[in-house]
Amino acid sequence: MRRKTGPHEALLRASRAVRVDINRLAVVRAGSDFDRPYPGYSEVDNLLKYADQGGFVPALENLYRAGNPLVQAILGNWKAWEQGVPQN
């Protein structure tokens, strides 16, 4: 199942307009907050004070650690990636 998000939906539309190649999309996500507030926090606090929950900085670090090797591989071997994802 593919989760529809705003950025993904925008890229799908751009793909239909032949502006981007959706087959070259790499989705890298990380969990950084809780799905409900802990006692004493409101739903608004939970939504807006995500950086105070302790997971935001580690999530950013994890995104970098997971995504950077792919970016470096693409940049380091652009000829293999230029026409799309290599088949090998």
C-alpha positions as CSV (number, residue, x, y, z in Angstrom):
1,M,0.0,0.0,0.0
2,R,1.4,3.4,-1.0
3,R,0.6,6.1,1.5
4,K,-0.7,9.3,-0.2
5,T,1.0,12.4,1.2
6,G,0.9,15.9,-0.1
7,P,4.4,15.9,-1.6
8,H,3.8,12.5,-3.1
9,E,0.6,13.6,-4.6
10,A,2.2,16.7,-6.0
11,L,5.0,14.6,-7.6
12,L,2.4,12.2,-9.1
13,R,0.6,15.2,-10.7
14,A,4.0,16.5,-12.0
15,S,4.7,13.0,-13.4
16,R,1.4,13.0,-15.2
17,A,2.4,16.3,-16.7
18,V,5.7,14.8,-17.7
19,R,7.6,17.2,-15.5
20,V,9.2,14.5,-13.2
21,D,9.8,10.7,-13.4
22,I,7.9,9.2,-10.5
23,N,9.9,6.0,-10.9
24,R,12.9,7.9,-9.6
25,L,11.3,8.9,-6.3
26,A,13.0,7.6,-3.2
27,V,10.8,7.8,-0.1
28,V,12.8,8.1,3.1
29,R,10.8,8.6,6.3
30,A,11.4,8.6,10.0
31,G,9.2,8.6,13.1
32,S,9.9,11.5,15.3
33,D,6.9,12.1,17.5
34,F,4.1,10.3,19.2
35,D,0.7,9.7,17.8
36,R,-1.1,11.1,20.9
37,P,0.0,13.5,23.6
38,Y,1.4,12.2,26.9
39,P,-0.4,13.2,30.1
40,G,-0.6,16.9,30.6
41,Y,-0.1,17.8,26.9
42,S,-3.0,18.8,24.6
43,E,-3.4,17.6,21.0
44,V,-2.2,21.0,19.9
45,D,0.9,20.8,22.1
46,N,1.6,17.4,20.6
47,L,1.3,18.7,17.1
48,L,3.2,22.0,17.4
49,K,5.8,21.1,20.0
50,Y,7.2,18.1,18.1
51,A,10.8,19.2,18.7
52,D,10.3,19.0,22.5
53,Q,9.4,15.3,22.3
54,G,12.9,14.1,22.0
55,G,12.6,12.2,18.7
56,F,13.1,15.0,16.2
57,V,16.9,15.3,16.2
58,P,17.5,11.5,16.2
59,A,14.9,11.2,13.3
60,L,16.8,13.9,11.3
61,E,20.1,12.1,11.9
62,N,18.5,8.8,10.8
63,L,17.2,10.3,7.6
64,Y,20.7,11.6,6.8
65,R,22.3,8.3,7.6
66,A,19.8,6.4,5.5
67,G,19.5,8.8,2.6
68,N,23.1,10.1,2.2
69,P,24.6,6.8,1.0
70,L,22.0,6.7,-1.8
71,V,22.6,10.3,-2.8
72,Q,26.4,9.7,-2.8
73,A,26.0,6.6,-4.9
74,I,23.9,8.5,-7.5
75,L,26.3,11.4,-7.6
76,G,29.4,9.2,-7.7
77,N,28.1,7.1,-10.6
78,W,25.8,9.5,-12.5
79,K,26.3,7.8,-15.8
80,A,24.7,4.6,-14.4
81,W,21.7,6.6,-13.0
82,E,21.3,9.2,-15.7
83,Q,18.6,7.2,-17.5
84,G,16.9,5.9,-14.4
85,V,17.4,3.4,-11.7
86,P,20.1,0.9,-12.8
87,Q,18.8,-2.6,-13.5
88,N,21.7,-4.5,-11.9
